[in-house]
Amino acid sequence: MATMAGARGTTVTGSGERWIATDSWNFTSFVLGMVLEAYIFGMASIATTWVTMPTALRSLLLSWAPIWLIIGIAVAGPLSDRIGRRTTFYLTMALYGIGAVGLTFSGTYWLILAFLAIMLFAAGGEMNTIMTASHEVMPSRHRGKAMMLEINGINVGGLILAAVSLLSASHGVFFQRGMIAATFLVVLLVLLAARTRTPESIRWLQSRGLDERARREVDRFYGQGQWAARAAAAAQAVRAADAAGPRRQASISLRLFATTAVAFAGTAGFGLMTYILGPEHFPKLTATILLVATLTGFVSGFFGFWADRLSRRLLLLVGYLGSFLLTLVILVTQGRWTASLGLFWLLLVVLNVFVNIAYLTEDTLKGEVWPTRRRGTYTAAVRFISIGLYIATIYLTQHLDAAGLIRFSLLVWAVGLIGAVAWYIGGIETGRRVGIDVASGG
């Protein structure tokens, strides 16, 4: 960033950085991308009610979502580093459209699996690219806040899916499937309109040596004055970090361990209690559990407005410690909440407040601690491993009763807590308005 500004001979202080229309379009497209990713991921759970199948096949359908999600992640991570963030977005949107239209007319188990696979592949790539691009394109003083509020779009997606499913369930499977697909297509069209107004990541272009193309993108979407202000703000953040004394550096191995541990726990901990507990043990409450969990996450997710003022390391620790302790309470009080659904819903709400703090924080962290040139690949590696482990938990827990599932969830949150403690002790601070150059160790 600073290189281009210096080459143009512009001197601007960091105070000139401001939010402009391009940032609003970027933010809108990222939020909608997260909405669709969660919407698609939750479809697999709802789809268990569309066709009659043996128990073994139900487990396949539940694991189908993360399987194809990580395949999309594995492809899109390195691809976005190679061909760019914006180009990757257009590829995922094209696959979204194909999958949604096909799903509308799918009446068999195998067709449902096939078109869900296409959509999930695209969703994995979409979310990974958002987590990569957002840190690179959003204004530095709003970077953490923007990322957390974008991730909160995941809760919106789950909320919309649960609402559509509940409202359409009484009209039959075909109507419900059609309504779910139609709602998806409407959101996709809005996303497409927003994406036509968003630039390629200038940081990515510069990291690839594409300076002339970067200048054209700056002229078209930002204007030289505003981009120079952002370059100055980034340089100022680095100087401030240097002036504070020697910077603590986190090794690549610590970054990989901590981000993978918390990412696995965030995905598996939420998934076991939201996507697995319902279909396996409370099938009549599946959509309601999804609704309560995502609504709680959505409301509590607005703490992201203060994300740039708070310590990322501390938030991570609070989220995972709280999730571990609440899961322990749910396990100990099982005899009481099985006899009183009111207590069950209360515990589920409180649990999901902490789960959401953990989830939003770790999703923000795992995209910001890598160098720009390999950000997509490293983010994809962490997500591939963590979601792959979550897939294994689906099969490991398929024969457990409700108590066994909760015990297993407690073990999962313990893994996340270990990762959070490791990062709190040995990791670097990436919150409190730390610039991306400092957060990534540059």
Secondary structure as GFF3:
##gff-version 3
##sequence-region A 1 442
A	DSSP	alpha_helix	2	7	.	.	.	ID=ss1
A	DSSP	three_ten_helix	14	16	.	.	.	ID=ss2
A	DSSP	alpha_helix	21	47	.	.	.	ID=ss3
A	DSSP	alpha_helix	55	83	.	.	.	ID=ss4
A	DSSP	alpha_helix	85	104	.	.	.	ID=ss5
A	DSSP	alpha_helix	109	137	.	.	.	ID=ss6
A	DSSP	three_ten_helix	140	142	.	.	.	ID=ss7
A	DSSP	alpha_helix	143	168	.	.	.	ID=ss8
A	DSSP	three_ten_helix	169	171	.	.	.	ID=ss9
A	DSSP	alpha_helix	173	195	.	.	.	ID=ss10
A	DSSP	alpha_helix	202	207	.	.	.	ID=ss11
A	DSSP	alpha_helix	211	221	.	.	.	ID=ss12
A	DSSP	alpha_helix	224	243	.	.	.	ID=ss13
A	DSSP	alpha_helix	252	271	.	.	.	ID=ss14
A	DSSP	pi_helix	272	276	.	.	.	ID=ss15
A	DSSP	alpha_helix	277	281	.	.	.	ID=ss16
A	DSSP	three_ten_helix	283	285	.	.	.	ID=ss17
A	DSSP	alpha_helix	286	300	.	.	.	ID=ss18
A	DSSP	three_ten_helix	301	306	.	.	.	ID=ss19
A	DSSP	alpha_helix	312	332	.	.	.	ID=ss20
A	DSSP	alpha_helix	334	337	.	.	.	ID=ss21
A	DSSP	alpha_helix	341	368	.	.	.	ID=ss22
A	DSSP	three_ten_helix	372	374	.	.	.	ID=ss23
A	DSSP	alpha_helix	375	396	.	.	.	ID=ss24
A	DSSP	alpha_helix	402	426	.	.	.	ID=ss25
A	DSSP	alpha_helix	436	439	.	.	.	ID=ss26
###
